[in-house]
Amino acid sequence: MRVAVIGAGPAGISASLALVARSVHVTMLDEQPSAGGQIYRNLANVSAEQAQRLGSDYVIGKSLLKQLEQAIDNKILTSVSRASVWSVTEEKEVSWSIDGRSYCQKFDAIILATGSIERAMPIDGWTNPGVITVGAAQILIKTARYSPPSSVLVGSGPLFYLVACQMLEMGNPPKALLETQNNTDLLKAFIHLRPNLTSLLYLAKGLVMLAKLRFAGVKRIKAVRDVRIKSKGNAHIIEFSKVGTKRQIEAETVLLHAGVHPNIQITQALGLKHDWSQENHCFEPRTDKFGRTSLKNIFVAGDGIKILGADAAKISGKCAALALLADNGFLNAKADLSRPYRLHQKYVQIRKFLDVLYAPKDWYSCPTNNIVICRCEEVTAGKIREAVKIGCLGPNQLKAYSRCGMGNCQGRYCGNIVINLISEMVGQTPEETGYFRIRSPIKPVSLAEVANLETII
Ligand SMILES: Cc1cc2nc3c(=O)[nH]c(=O)nc-3n(C[C@H](O)[C@H](O)[C@H](O)COP(=O)(O)OP(=O)(O)OC[C@H]3O[C@@H](n4cnc5c(N)ncnc54)[C@H](O)[C@@H]3O)c2cc1C
């Protein structure tokens, strides 16, 4: 049996290791230069000292990468890096591109572990040079040991505080954090807090990060809203209001973050069912508790199903692999998969707390008309509202009206905002509005590459 695992983050690596442990051959494909996904990005290439600075959750990845290395050395696992997967078919044919050349191979089963994407935060000035996402800043830190100077972070979410602390450890503390959550969010979130060990550990991690930032004297301004950025070269003035008072702060770099949501491009392109998550304000692929989809032998694992973080992603990867093995006779079909599933569920409760506390805010989820929503095609919120006024009812019709979602990112970045704007104007639920119809190639490839597609037998 040959299995393709797409994504070499904690979910993809764990799934691959569970499969090769049962002598199933795995081809693991990832667009990054080395395995690790988002959390363990570039871990194989950084020094022990640098890894320590980025925190224990980062260093932990070393043991997983070691196991992966051994499996690769034993030739039971093929890991293909720099491989950007642009098509996955119901017949389990996978096509990917490496340095301008494309390959295609048919597999018996596929596990999609493509992780998460940062949520768009369309505010005035978000497309200006020098305004990037918190995740992008972390990629610079992990791959180039570069931490943007005199930065102000705007937004909220676990990654927001983690990167602020990593910048601190890099000796370049942020100038200030402008936080969008307020005390009402905190009160609402407390309803979801349960005194179980996993939740308490998560809370403790968060409180330690906040204490580090306080001890380092990093300014935190909470309950900010209506943020807009005026830029001149690499000088930015960030205007914002807090309880009705207008204020401003200067920065050399502005880092935005409004949380993460599953990367659903491949699951959408496969035509799989998706459900709208009220908690995380996004579409999530519909699977059973082990990641089985409505297509036989196509599974989803990790943050690509639901955002639960790296530890849960590892367990989810293992669950998908065990279900695959059970469904294909490599495990007693009645094999008891309940234990890994119970472990995985421990992360759901604390996630509810985090999702409510750091829920996206209306003032940027349904921005004013002048704000660019589709960065690829420079379509503004006003253009989208105009299209709805003249009869456009959904994201796919909107493509014809405005080319919104037809650019290089194929709507993966603007999709959720477009859904919010249309749902609000038409007075329907995001589920009724639906998502962009995604077609392969889901990543840009040249016609020459497609014409010269090399089939691997
Ligand atoms: C920018 C960013 C930074 C993050 N940093 C952290 C962090 O420091 N700590 C933390 O706890 N959590 C972090 N997270 C959250 C992170 O999602 C999870 O913690 C964890 O990494 C999820 O594991 P996963 O295996 O499900 O997905 P991921 O780790 O996201 O791995 C998915 C992999 O799939 C690859 N991929 C996706 N689409 C394709 C394609 N079409 N072709 C080929 N490869 C593809 C991606 O490049 C990635 O390597 C981050 C999230 C983001 C978006």
The ligand as an ORCA input file, in Angstrom:
! r2SCAN-3c Opt
* xyz 0 1
  C       2.504     31.177     10.638
  C       2.158     30.255     11.789
  C       3.073     30.071     12.820
  C       2.749     29.216     13.890
  N       3.673     29.072     14.893
  C       3.342     28.287     15.946
  C       4.271     28.159     17.039
  O       5.357     28.716     17.042
  N       3.876     27.385     18.102
  C       2.658     26.740     18.128
  O       2.351     26.066     19.103
  N       1.777     26.831     17.091
  C       2.101     27.597     16.028
  N       1.204     27.719     15.005
  C      -0.030     26.941     15.033
  C       0.235     25.632     14.272
  O      -0.788     25.538     13.353
  C       0.175     24.434     15.111
  O       0.654     24.566     16.297
  C       0.824     23.186     14.502
  O       1.980     23.519     13.825
  C      -0.195     22.484     13.663
  O       0.379     21.305     13.152
  P      -0.113     20.676     11.780
  O       0.788     19.521     11.522
  O      -1.557     20.470     11.795
  O       0.125     21.824     10.693
  P       1.376     22.694     10.322
  O       2.417     22.677     11.343
  O       0.823     23.989      9.903
  O       1.995     21.917      9.036
  C       1.349     21.899      7.807
  C       2.407     21.818      6.729
  O       1.742     21.621      5.460
  C       2.433     22.368      4.491
  N       1.513     22.595      3.378
  C       0.318     23.226      3.411
  N      -0.245     23.236      2.175
  C       0.634     22.587      1.359
  C       0.630     22.291     -0.047
  N      -0.390     22.610     -0.852
  N       1.727     21.650     -0.548
  C       2.755     21.265      0.259
  N       2.812     21.535      1.589
  C       1.756     22.185      2.126
  C       2.813     23.647      5.230
  O       3.905     24.310      4.588
  C       3.232     23.099      6.598
  O       4.602     22.788      6.599
  C       1.510     28.552     13.913
  C       0.586     28.734     12.872
  C       0.912     29.574     11.817
  C      -0.082     29.762     10.693
*
